[in-house]
């Protein structure tokens, strides 16, 4: 007897968590760099470097999304209807 279970594949690059994670990470890098090297303009934000802290938060969340997608991939059943 042969085992007729469908072979499972992962969503890979088409997983929405990967796309969201990469976008958040890219925006996080841009804001972190701007927070480190640009004028912080802390008068308007109450003494806080908003670009730096927002960029770091986006980096953490973005890397978390990418790690989540890599560690727990979505399994997609391969359904070949052969008749």
C-alpha positions as CSV (number, residue, x, y, z in Angstrom):
1,X,0.0,0.0,0.0
2,X,1.1,3.5,-0.7
3,X,0.6,6.4,1.5
4,X,-1.7,8.8,-0.3
5,X,-1.2,11.8,2.0
6,X,-0.7,15.0,0.0
7,X,2.8,16.5,0.2
8,X,3.0,19.7,2.2
9,X,4.9,22.7,1.1
10,X,5.5,26.0,2.8
11,X,4.2,29.4,1.7
12,X,7.8,30.8,1.7
13,X,8.2,34.3,0.3
14,X,4.4,34.6,-0.3
15,X,3.7,34.5,3.4
16,X,2.2,37.8,4.4
17,X,4.2,37.8,7.6
18,X,7.4,37.9,5.6
19,X,6.3,40.8,3.5
20,X,5.0,42.8,6.5
21,X,8.2,42.0,8.5
22,X,10.5,43.1,5.7
23,X,8.6,46.4,5.2
24,X,8.6,47.2,9.0
25,X,12.3,46.3,9.2
26,X,13.1,48.6,6.2
27,X,11.2,51.5,7.7
28,X,12.8,50.8,11.1
29,X,16.3,51.0,9.6
30,X,15.5,54.3,7.9
31,X,14.0,55.8,11.0
32,X,16.8,54.6,13.2
33,X,19.5,56.0,10.9
34,X,17.6,59.3,10.8
35,X,17.3,59.3,14.6
36,X,21.0,58.8,15.0
37,X,22.3,61.2,12.3
38,X,19.7,63.8,11.6
39,X,18.6,66.7,13.8
40,X,16.5,65.2,16.5
41,X,14.2,68.3,16.9
42,X,13.4,67.3,20.4
43,X,11.6,70.6,21.1
44,X,8.5,69.4,19.2
45,X,8.5,65.9,20.7
46,X,8.9,66.8,24.4
47,X,12.6,66.0,24.7
48,X,12.4,62.6,23.1
49,X,14.2,61.5,19.9
50,X,11.0,60.2,18.2
51,X,12.7,58.9,15.1
52,X,15.2,56.8,17.0
53,X,12.7,55.2,19.4
54,X,10.1,54.6,16.7
55,X,12.8,53.1,14.4
56,X,14.0,50.8,17.1
57,X,10.4,49.6,17.9
58,X,9.8,49.0,14.2
59,X,13.0,47.0,14.0
60,X,12.0,44.8,16.9
61,X,8.5,44.2,15.5
62,X,9.7,43.6,11.9
63,X,12.4,41.1,13.0
64,X,9.8,39.4,15.1
65,X,7.5,39.0,12.1
66,X,10.3,37.6,10.0
67,X,11.4,35.2,12.8
68,X,7.8,34.1,13.3
69,X,7.4,33.3,9.6
70,X,10.7,31.4,9.5
71,X,10.2,29.4,12.7
72,X,6.5,28.5,12.1
73,X,5.9,28.4,8.4
74,X,2.4,27.9,7.0
75,X,2.0,24.5,5.5
76,X,0.1,24.4,2.2
77,X,-1.1,21.0,1.0
78,X,-0.2,20.1,-2.6
79,X,-3.4,19.2,-4.3
80,X,-2.9,17.7,-7.7
81,X,-6.2,16.5,-9.0
82,X,-5.2,13.7,-11.3
83,X,-8.2,12.0,-13.1
